[in-house]
Structure formats: C-alpha cells, structure tokens
Amino acid sequence: MSSNSKEVELNGVEEMELAELLSRSSCDENKENEEALDDDEDDMELCSPQPRNFPYSSPNNPRDNTLLKRVRNKKLKTKHICESWIKLYSSDAKAALIQLLQFVLEASGSQYLLPSNLKFPFDNMDILIMATAHFGNKSLAYPLIMKSADTYVEEICNFVQQLLNMLQTTSIISDKCFLKSFAGFLMVCSDSKVRPFRHTSTLIALKMMTILNSLVTWEQPQLKEIWLQMCANVFLPRSSDVVDDIRHLCIAECGSWLQMYPHCFVDLQHLQHIYDALKDSCPKVCEASLKALLQLFHNPKLKAFCLEQGINHRVTLLGLCLSSESELAQMSVRLLITYYRVVPHILDMSMQHVLEQLIFASHRGVAQAAAELVALRYKHASSDKERILVLIEVFLEFQQHDHTAYLVDAFYGHINVVLAWQSMVSMLLDDETLSARQSTVLIDILTHAVKQAVTGEIPVGRYTGELVRQPHPYAKDQAGTIILPHLATLLHKYRNCSQDLRNLFELPQYMTLGHSQLTDMLEQFKDLLFEQEQLLVLQMGAKTLERLNEQQLVPCDFLETLLNNVVTNYKIAANAWLAYISESSTKRLLMTLRLLSAFYACFDLDKWQLSDNLLAILQQASANSSVASPPTEALTHYLSIVYVALSWDLKRVQDLANQNKDVADECYTLSNRLKKFFSINFAIIKAESLITDVACDAFVYLCDLFVLFADHLRKSSNGSIQALEYKSKRTDHEQLETFLELYVFDGTVEGSVAKLLEPHQFDVLQSKRRVLVSYLKLVFHNVMPMMRACVVYQYYEQYHPVFGDIMRATMERSLSMNPTNFGMTVMHTCLLVYRRIRTCYPNAFQAAASPDFNKLLKLAKLLAELFYIKPLEVRSGVAILHRAGIRFAVEITPDDPSAAPKDLLYLSVVQQFVPQLLDQDIRDVLESMKFIEQAPLPSRSDEWQPLFSYRNSLEISLRVGSRR
C-alpha cells in the first residue's frame, strides 16, 4: 500500500465492507476520522469490546488468555511472561510467533483471532485484511488514543523491551525466523490505511528499533540489515504521516537513536529529519524535535553537524521563538542561545534585536531565556555599574514596552544584576553622567527589584507553569540596610519627577525600618506630599503611610497632625475658592482635593465631618443650580471622597454592631447619605453631558455601592444593619443600561472596535471596560436579575476583541450559579437580536438572507461554546433553552392555516445549540416537537425549512452521540 499524506483513516470495518475497502482509491473523504476521541469515551476498555455474536464464557476460550491480556494483568510479572514465550518459541516457533502477531492485532483494537493452523511463512497482507474485517469497535476509539493510553503504552513498550533484552542471551535474536517474521509483520501493518494498525505497529516497531539500536553490536550484519529495512519501511514513511501522534513517535525515537551516535545503526543524515520536523504544523512534533536537538548538541560527534544545520534553520528557529506556544518559544530561544555561545555570528543584529525584545514576553520562561542572551551579548561588562547600564540601555532601546517589572522578572533569580542595590543607590546619588531618563529607569528597576525580592510575586499579566513565590532570603533587611539611610536624600534629589517620587514613596513598604532613620523619612514624606500635584504620587504616599501605620511604625501624634493638616488645607482652599474663583484658587482647591482623596481612601476621616458638606456641593452641581459649579476634576474627587466615606461609615457601624453597641442613629444617618448619593449619581449619568469622566465615575460608584449594600447585610444579627440593605429597582437598572449602551456600545460596531484597538485609544478602552465591569459586577454578585445582562450579551460577538473576556467571565459565573436561568438568559439574548432583525425584515426569507441574521448565528455559536463546560452540570440550561426556543418559534400562528408560524425562523438560531444537548435531552426535545405539525398542502415547504433543518440536526446528533 502507498503511504501518502491522504491516507484513509478506518477504525472498524465489517466483512461486507471489505471489498469496498480494498478497491477504494480515493482517500480524502474519510480524513475526518483523524479527529480525537470525545471525553465521554474515557471509561471504555483499552481493548475494543468483544463482538456480540461471539460467546466468550468458556474458561478455555483462547481469547481469555492472549499475550496482551497477560501483559496487562498486574498480577503477572513481565519477566515471567517473556520467559514463558521464549520457552514456547524453543518448542514451537510458529505458535510463539502467532502469539506475538496476535499481540499486535489485539493491541490495535482488532477482535480477529489468528487460527492456530496458520501456514508458515505467514501471509501478512492476508492477516491484515482479515483483522480489518473483525473490528468490533465501530467508534473512533482505539487504545492508543484513549485518555488512559499512557499506562497502556508503557505496558506494551515494557514487554517488548524486556522480551528483546532477554532474547539477547539466546540464539533466537539472530536466527532467520524471529526478527524477519515479526519485523516483516510490523512493516506491513505500519503501511496500513487503517489508523489503529498503523499507529500501534509503528509504536512497537520504533521501540523495537530503539532496543536493537542500543543492544546490538555492529558485528551482526543480519540485524543491521533488518534495522535498516525497518527504518526505510517504518520510520521514513511514518515520519510524514497524516496523524500527528505517529509523526511525534518517529521524531522522539529518532532523537533517542542519535544520542548513541556513533555507536548505533543511524548516520548523520538522520539528524536532518529532526531539523525538518521544526517546520511541522503540530506543536507536539516541534517540541519533540527541539528536545532532541537540545540534547544532541552535547554529543561531541554531532556538534559540528548540529551547528551547520542550526545555521541553515535559524530563520525557522527564530519563527518558533515568536510562537504562541510558549514551551516551543522557550526551547527555541534556548537552542539558539546554545548555538550562539559557540558561533556568535549565527544571529545577526536584527535577530538579536528580535530575541532581546522577548524579555518583555508574557511567558516567564521565554523572557528568562531571552535574558540569558542579553547577558551573553554584553558579557564584556565586568562591573555591577556596567551591567546596570546595559540593563538601562536595553530597556530604553524598547521603549514601546513600558513595563519595567517584566524586565526585572526576566533577570530575577538567575542573573543577579537586578539585586545589585548598593551599586544602584550609589549611581543614583553620585553618578552625574546619568540622564534624567536613565535615572528614572534605574529608580523603576530598583523599586521593582526590591518588591519582587521581598514578596516573590511575579508581575501581573506574566504567567508561568509554576506559580510559586520565590522571595529572596533577608531581602527586607538588606533593603533597609542599603536603601533606607539614603532614602531621604534620594527623595530630595528626585522630588521634581513624579514618577521617581512615586517609586521612592513605595520602597519603604518593603524594608525593615529603623526608628532613627524612620523619623527623618516621615518628615520628608510630609513635606513632599503637601507639595505634590500628581494624584498617583499622593496615593502611593498615603498607601505607604497606611502600611507603616498597620505595623505601628507611625507615631500617633504625627499621623493625627498630618491628617488634620490635610483636612484643614482643603477647607481653607474650598472657602477661598467660594469667596473668589480664580485660576490660583482653583489650582489650590484641586491640589487639596487630590490630597484629601488619596488620604481618605487609606484613613477614616469621619471625625472631621466632611460627608454632608460634600454631598451638598454635589447636589448643587448635579442640579445645575445658579451657584458656581466646581471644575470637572473637582467633581470626580468629590464623588470619590463621598464613596469612600460611605464605605468607611459602613465598616465602622458593622464593627460597632459586632461589639453589641447601639448603631441605630449612625445607620439612620448613613442611610440618608446613601440615598442622597444615589440620587446625585443618577442625576449625573442622566445629564446631557453624559460622556464625561464624572459620569463614568458616578456609574462605577453606583454599581459598587449596590454590591456593598446588597442583601448580604441581612445576615447581620443587628436590625439597624439589616435596614441598610438597598434593593436596587428596575428603574435603577434601566438608567444604568441606558448609559451603558450610549457610552460602551456607541456608534457602528466595526468602526468602534477598530478604533478602540488603536494604541492612542488605550485610556478610552480602559474607561469603557471599567464601566462594563461595574455593570456586570451586579450580575456576578447576584444583585441584579441575571436576565437583565441580555442587553450586554447581545454584543458578545461584535465586541468580542475588546470586551469578550469580561463578558465570558461573567457568563461562566452565571452558568455555575444557576444553569437554568442562564439558559433562559442566552435564549433571550438571541431573541433580543432576532426581534430587532425581524423589525427591519418582516419577511422571514429576507431576514434569513440578511447579514444581520448571519451575525446572529455567529453570536449563537459563540454563546453555545459556554455550555461545553461540565456538560452534565449545565444540561438543564441547554434543555430549557431549546424548549423555550421551540415555544417561541411556534407561538404566533398565522391567519392562513396552511402557512408556517411567523417566527419559525428562530429555530435556526436554536439549532446552533444542538451539539450541547445530551442524548436523553435530544430525545426529550424530539418528543416535545411532536405537537408541531406541518400544515397540509398547499403550504410552501420552504417556509418549514427551519423546522426540517432543526429536527434533522437533532436526529443526526442523536445517531452520532449514541456511540458515546
């Protein structure tokens, strides 16, 4: 048989189909049988089920004691089985060989039992044809592709290895019968068009070649001849097989052969097959190739040839370095670095530039491999200062990757330059040659290095196979010893750069602080905070003081004075602004509001009684009164301050209630403030100037407070706390949805999505995502009815590139909470879009042909993917979706009794969810459809096409699923 890439994939054929199998020349039509098994086939026996027409109850039945069953019997030792087979071969070679051939057939899944009177020499092709006709398993299942196949493969390979090892001490290995007969049968089976035979025999043949390659000496030419025949008839054709697993077997075994070079039967040309596999479309095959090449390079006899081929394939390797398969990318980078160590010219400057950028890759292994290249390329740097400068220059070279934490993480743990804090501090204090940009990068590197060394946390967004924290021992003490004595000086020197100051403000969180040095630092903090205008700097300063206060390192009088100054400065600035509005008074007001906002988020400032005054200011601004309205930024800060004030109030009354104190008055006041704040925020999002930062903030705070004051407050034993529960109303949800659709899903879809993906639109995209997350948070926390989210889910397919992750996370959560409700939610999501289409296209034929309906089908397919998660647990959701969809489709009957229901077209949408139905549910749906009767002629059959298509889809799915 020929072995081209279009081989027929047959897993079970009845005898009546045998003639057709032998005469078939076209192979393309059965290529779909290459697909993997369904999960439901896990529990199938590794050996195919026995045909029903054979009785196997007899204790003397030869099928009950086959070689494979003995090998798989855990009570029997493989050594004893091999000894028994050798003993049988010595007395009856034919019977022993028949057992071995039967072992191959049964391991493939065939139920064919070789007759004991088989003529010798065997007609291998005739045996294969008969075995093909006796496949008992009609599904795509066969042992080697089951989920539990690893144990099965191990048992088979272990038996073959032990048998051949034991044959080394006998004359059987070199006689003219055993190897020739067994190898010949394997070569014929490996060329079969039936995948189970081809896959299983290739596995056994390759393992046999590996064992012979390692145990047989060159002084046995007959064995070498058989090995080379198997190489030509098994390895070479199967290394380009259509099945990924078979190609993987070939490349993996070839790598193990070459590891023994030159003491083996292979030659250098076999190494070319390993390199050719780098271009394979299957990641698993490429991975096997890369693993082999990384090992083979260390063989002195192969190093020169590896380098030569590496230069020829460097472009391919570079492409794999950029692969989305992170394991492939990591191994490819390491392989290129291995070659680079010996032959630096293998990578030109452009290639080095590409690889160095990978230190900012999202996968940690890839980034750390790229960091090794950076260290190699700049190995001339001898001192810490020179190496730190290299680090800075590398970062500046790729300014589009503004992520210092990724750079530090790439070097952390194996290249100690990021831990040279003493040198970094010295450079920041004394090196006048550093530019402002270099100093900023260095401070950023220092801060992230200290943070990672102390906490062991990897940066957000970077992933790795082992999410294990690796803090550096004594890092906190070292940071305190090295950095803290100079921190006040650094703060003073770099006080004019907000980014530098923010990083320096963060450092004390990761240090062991001494009291004498702490006092100077706190005074420096206080002076700088009242000078700063940047909100991020102020927030970091307040956060650091909060952390230090939690450790009881901040003196009470210092903190009290600081907070009092924060509030007093605001009051003075607010009164000055109200008295005379000018540019300077407005600037002063904003500065004090930023500081107040930053500190209120970290410290409870209730004792200064700011909430009522701020609510009054917001009420006037939202009512568009004649009183001068604060600037937009001031309004955002007022909203933020009131929001955190309400949060602090809730925490405080809960703490008091837990202490069995009376909180009735406090809860009454809090409830009134909460209602006022809700009223203000709804007024803001309904105002004409909807699309503003103020409206977005108002929206987010509304959603957050709905969650904060939700029904979980009922669990409190205090009645006053229970009364604080706010039950959001339908009108509240409608107002939120109106703003959501206007702001998040505005304009034409194609234009909006494309525009949001542009780099300069990053801030706008994040703002829209923030609003969307806030709304879906209400569904996520079961504050709002699940079905209201239909207004968002209808855009799932259209806005998938920018919001798909947020929507999917919410839908998965909803599905796990209540599959039935979620099924109805999905049904109504599709219904929402369908009704809009039918409004534009009243005629069903025009609607079905419209582009909008095609998009609806795509949306349905995308939503259907969610139900693949734990199908048994979510089956109720799928079933209710189908039943409700059918009811809607036939609900409105036309006046003409011979016409199809008006909305029968909706069944085409429901049909997209058929693959998610389980077999029993399909039967129930088919049963429920019996009430739908096609009208008698003269109705048009094409009107009923959605019904025919839906029913056929159910029936086909039931037939296909019956094998599971």
SULGIDA-V159617 format. One record per backbone hydrogen bond with DSSP energy under -1.0 kcal/mol. CO is the residue of the C=O (numbers start at 1). NH is the residue of the N-H. E is the energy in kcal/mol with one decimal. If there is no record, write none. Layout:
CO:NH:E  CO:NH:E
//
This chain:
14:17:-1.5  15:18:-1.6  17:21:-2.0  18:22:-2.2  19:23:-1.7  20:24:-1.2  27:30:-1.1  28:31:-1.8  30:33:-1.8  31:34:-1.8  32:35:-1.7  38:41:-1.7  39:42:-1.6  41:44:-1.5  51:54:-1.4  58:61:-1.7  61:64:-1.6  62:65:-1.2  66:70:-1.9  67:71:-2.3  68:72:-2.2  73:76:-1.7  77:81:-1.8  78:82:-2.5  79:83:-2.3  80:84:-2.3  81:85:-2.2  82:86:-2.7  83:87:-2.2  84:88:-2.1  85:89:-2.7  86:90:-2.1  87:91:-1.1  88:92:-3.7  92:96:-2.1  93:97:-2.4  94:98:-2.4  95:99:-1.9  96:100:-1.8  97:101:-2.7  98:102:-2.7  99:103:-1.9  100:104:-1.5  101:105:-2.1  102:106:-2.9  103:107:-2.1  104:108:-1.2  105:110:-1.9  115:118:-1.1  122:124:-1.2  123:127:-2.2  124:128:-2.2  125:129:-2.1  126:130:-2.2  127:131:-2.5  128:132:-2.0  129:133:-1.6  132:13:-1.1  134:111:-1.9  142:145:-1.9  143:146:-1.6  146:149:-1.6  149:153:-3.1  150:154:-2.2  151:155:-2.2  152:156:-2.1  153:157:-2.8  154:158:-2.3  155:159:-1.9  156:160:-2.4  157:161:-2.6  158:162:-2.5  159:163:-2.6  160:164:-2.3  161:165:-2.4  162:166:-2.3  163:167:-1.8  167:170:-1.8  172:175:-1.0  177:181:-2.6  178:182:-2.9  179:183:-2.6  180:184:-1.7  181:185:-2.0  182:186:-2.2  183:187:-2.4  184:188:-1.9  185:189:-2.5  186:190:-2.5  189:192:-1.9  194:198:-2.4  195:199:-3.2  196:200:-2.3  197:201:-2.5  198:202:-1.6  199:203:-2.1  200:204:-2.3  201:205:-2.8  202:206:-2.8  203:207:-2.2  204:208:-2.3  205:209:-2.4  206:210:-2.4  207:211:-2.1  208:212:-2.5  209:213:-2.5  210:214:-1.3  211:215:-1.6  212:216:-2.2  217:220:-1.1  220:224:-1.7  221:225:-2.4  222:226:-2.0  223:227:-2.5  224:228:-2.6  225:229:-2.0  226:230:-2.5  227:231:-2.2  228:232:-2.2  229:233:-2.4  230:234:-2.4  230:235:-1.4  231:236:-2.6  234:238:-2.1  235:239:-2.0  237:240:-1.0  238:241:-1.8  243:247:-1.9  244:248:-2.4  245:249:-2.0  246:250:-2.0  247:251:-2.2  248:252:-2.5  249:253:-2.4  250:254:-2.3  251:255:-1.9  252:256:-1.4  253:257:-2.0  254:258:-2.3  255:259:-1.1  257:260:-1.5  258:261:-1.6  260:263:-1.8  262:264:-1.9  267:270:-1.7  268:271:-1.5  269:272:-1.0  271:275:-1.7  272:276:-2.5  273:277:-1.5  275:278:-1.5  276:279:-1.6  277:280:-1.8  282:286:-1.9  283:287:-2.5  284:288:-1.8  285:289:-2.1  286:290:-2.6  287:291:-2.5  288:292:-2.0  289:293:-2.5  290:294:-2.4  291:295:-1.4  292:296:-3.0  293:297:-1.6  295:298:-1.2  296:299:-2.0  299:302:-2.0  299:303:-1.4  302:306:-2.8  303:307:-2.4  304:308:-2.2  305:309:-2.7  306:310:-2.7  307:311:-2.2  308:312:-1.5  309:313:-1.9  313:317:-2.3  314:318:-2.4  315:319:-2.1  316:320:-1.9  317:321:-1.7  320:323:-1.7  324:326:-1.0  325:329:-2.4  326:330:-2.6  327:331:-2.3  328:332:-2.5  329:333:-2.3  330:334:-2.1  331:335:-2.2  332:336:-2.4  333:337:-2.4  334:338:-2.1  335:339:-2.1  336:340:-2.5  337:341:-2.0  339:343:-3.4  343:346:-2.1  344:347:-1.4  348:352:-2.4  349:353:-2.2  350:354:-1.9  351:355:-2.4  352:356:-2.6  353:357:-1.3  355:358:-1.3  356:359:-1.7  357:360:-1.9  358:361:-2.0  362:463:-2.3  363:367:-2.1  364:368:-2.7  365:369:-1.9  366:370:-2.2  367:371:-1.9  368:372:-1.3  369:373:-1.0  370:374:-1.8  371:375:-2.3  372:376:-2.2  373:377:-3.0  374:378:-1.8  376:379:-1.4  378:381:-1.8  383:387:-2.2  384:388:-2.7  385:389:-2.2  386:390:-1.9  387:391:-2.0  388:392:-2.3  389:393:-2.6  390:394:-2.6  391:395:-2.0  392:396:-2.5  393:397:-2.0  394:398:-1.0  398:401:-1.9  400:402:-1.1  401:403:-2.1  403:407:-1.3  404:408:-2.6  405:409:-2.3  406:410:-1.9  407:411:-1.1  408:412:-2.1  411:414:-1.4  411:415:-2.2  416:419:-1.8  417:420:-1.3  419:421:-2.0  420:424:-1.8  421:425:-2.7  422:426:-2.1  423:427:-2.4  424:428:-2.3  425:429:-1.9  426:430:-3.0  427:431:-1.5  430:432:-1.1  435:439:-2.5  436:440:-2.1  437:441:-2.2  438:442:-2.5  439:443:-2.5  440:444:-2.1  441:445:-2.7  442:446:-2.8  443:447:-2.5  444:448:-2.3  445:449:-2.4  446:450:-2.4  447:451:-2.4  448:452:-2.4  449:453:-2.3  450:454:-2.1  451:455:-2.6  452:456:-2.1  453:472:-3.2  459:462:-1.7  463:364:-2.7  466:468:-2.2  472:475:-1.9  474:478:-2.4  475:479:-2.6  476:480:-2.0  476:512:-1.6  477:481:-2.5  478:482:-2.8  479:483:-2.6  479:484:-1.1  483:486:-1.7  484:487:-1.1  486:490:-2.5  487:491:-2.8  488:492:-2.0  489:493:-2.6  490:494:-2.4  494:497:-1.1  497:501:-2.5  498:502:-2.4  499:503:-1.9  500:504:-2.5  501:505:-2.5  502:506:-1.2  503:507:-1.3  506:509:-1.8  507:510:-2.4  508:511:-1.2  514:518:-2.2  515:519:-1.6  517:521:-1.9  518:522:-2.6  519:523:-2.1  520:524:-2.1  521:525:-2.6  522:526:-2.5  523:527:-2.1  524:528:-2.3  525:529:-2.7  526:530:-1.3  528:531:-1.1  528:532:-1.4  534:538:-1.9  535:539:-2.8  536:540:-2.0  537:541:-2.4  538:542:-2.5  539:543:-2.3  540:544:-2.4  541:545:-2.1  542:546:-2.1  543:547:-2.3  544:548:-2.5  545:549:-2.3  546:550:-2.1  547:551:-1.2  548:553:-2.7  549:552:-1.6  555:559:-2.2  556:560:-2.7  557:561:-2.3  558:562:-2.4  559:563:-2.7  560:564:-2.2  561:565:-2.3  562:566:-2.0  563:567:-2.2  564:568:-2.9  565:569:-2.6  566:570:-1.5  567:571:-2.4  568:572:-2.5  569:573:-2.3  570:574:-3.0  571:575:-2.4  572:576:-2.2  573:577:-2.2  574:578:-2.3  575:579:-2.1  576:580:-2.2  582:586:-2.4  583:587:-2.2  584:588:-2.3  585:589:-2.3  586:590:-2.5  587:591:-2.2  588:592:-2.2  589:593:-2.2  590:594:-2.4  591:595:-1.8  592:596:-2.4  593:597:-2.9  594:598:-2.4  595:599:-2.2  596:600:-2.7  597:601:-1.3  599:603:-2.7  605:608:-1.6  606:609:-2.4  610:614:-2.3  611:615:-2.6  612:616:-1.9  613:617:-1.8  614:618:-2.3  615:619:-2.4  616:620:-2.1  617:621:-2.1  618:622:-2.7  619:623:-1.6  620:625:-1.8  621:624:-1.0  631:635:-1.9  632:636:-1.9  633:637:-1.9  634:638:-2.7  635:639:-2.6  636:640:-2.1  637:641:-2.9  638:642:-2.4  639:643:-2.4  640:644:-2.4  641:645:-2.2  642:646:-2.5  643:647:-1.9  644:648:-2.7  645:649:-2.5  646:650:-2.3  647:651:-2.2  648:652:-2.6  649:653:-2.5  650:654:-2.1  651:655:-2.2  652:656:-2.3  653:657:-2.5  654:658:-2.1  656:661:-2.1  657:660:-2.0  663:667:-2.7  664:668:-2.1  665:669:-2.4  666:670:-2.4  667:671:-2.7  668:672:-2.0  669:673:-2.3  670:674:-2.5  671:675:-2.2  672:676:-2.1  673:677:-2.5  674:678:-2.4  675:679:-2.3  676:680:-2.4  677:681:-2.5  678:682:-2.6  679:683:-1.8  680:684:-1.9  681:685:-2.4  682:686:-1.2  688:690:-2.4  690:692:-2.2  692:696:-2.0  693:697:-2.5  694:698:-2.6  695:699:-2.4  696:700:-2.4  697:701:-2.7  698:702:-2.1  699:703:-2.1  700:704:-2.5  701:705:-2.4  702:706:-2.1  703:707:-1.7  704:708:-2.5  705:709:-2.4  707:710:-1.3  709:726:-3.4  710:713:-1.8  711:714:-1.6  712:715:-1.3  713:716:-1.5  718:722:-2.1  719:723:-1.9  721:724:-1.2  722:725:-1.6  729:733:-1.9  730:734:-2.4  731:735:-2.1  732:736:-2.0  733:737:-2.5  734:738:-2.2  735:739:-1.9  736:740:-2.4  737:741:-2.5  738:742:-1.8  739:743:-2.6  740:744:-2.4  740:745:-1.1  748:752:-2.6  749:753:-2.8  750:754:-2.2  751:755:-2.1  752:756:-2.4  753:757:-1.3  755:758:-1.4  758:761:-1.9  759:762:-1.5  761:765:-2.7  762:766:-2.5  763:767:-2.0  764:768:-2.4  765:769:-2.6  766:770:-2.2  767:771:-2.0  768:772:-2.5  769:773:-2.8  770:774:-2.0  771:775:-1.9  772:776:-2.6  773:777:-1.6  775:778:-1.5  776:780:-2.9  777:781:-2.2  778:783:-3.0  778:784:-1.7  779:782:-1.7  785:788:-1.5  786:789:-1.5  787:790:-1.6  788:791:-1.4  789:792:-1.7  789:793:-2.6  790:794:-1.9  792:795:-2.1  793:796:-2.0  795:799:-2.8  799:802:-1.1  799:803:-2.9  800:804:-1.5  803:807:-2.1  804:808:-2.6  805:809:-2.0  806:810:-1.8  807:811:-2.6  808:812:-2.8  809:813:-1.8  810:814:-2.6  811:815:-2.7  812:816:-1.9  813:817:-1.8  814:818:-2.5  818:822:-2.3  819:823:-2.5  820:824:-1.9  821:825:-2.1  822:826:-2.7  823:827:-2.1  824:828:-2.5  825:829:-1.9  826:830:-2.2  827:831:-1.9  828:832:-2.3  829:833:-1.4  830:834:-2.6  831:835:-2.7  832:836:-1.3  833:837:-2.0  834:838:-2.6  835:839:-1.6  836:840:-1.3  837:841:-2.6  843:847:-2.3  844:848:-2.4  845:849:-1.4  847:850:-1.1  850:854:-1.4  851:855:-1.9  852:856:-1.9  853:857:-2.1  854:858:-1.7  855:859:-2.3  856:860:-2.5  857:861:-2.2  858:862:-2.1  859:863:-2.5  860:864:-2.2  861:865:-1.1  863:866:-1.2  864:867:-1.4  865:868:-1.4  866:869:-1.3  870:874:-1.5  874:878:-1.5  875:879:-2.7  876:880:-2.3  877:881:-1.6  878:882:-2.0  879:883:-2.5  880:884:-2.6  881:885:-2.2  882:886:-2.5  883:887:-2.2  884:888:-2.3  885:889:-2.2  886:890:-1.6  892:902:-2.0  896:899:-1.8  901:904:-1.4  903:906:-1.9  904:907:-1.9  905:908:-1.9  906:910:-2.0  907:911:-2.1  909:912:-1.4  910:913:-2.0  911:914:-1.7  914:917:-2.1  918:922:-2.3  919:923:-2.1  920:924:-2.0  921:925:-2.5  922:926:-2.7  923:927:-2.3  924:928:-2.3  925:929:-1.1  927:930:-1.3  929:932:-1.8  940:943:-1.1  941:944:-1.0  944:948:-2.1  945:949:-3.0  946:950:-2.2  947:951:-2.7  948:952:-2.6  949:953:-2.2  950:954:-1.9  951:955:-2.4  952:956:-2.8  953:957:-2.3  954:958:-2.0  955:959:-2.0  956:960:-2.7  957:961:-2.5  958:962:-1.1  961:964:-1.9
//
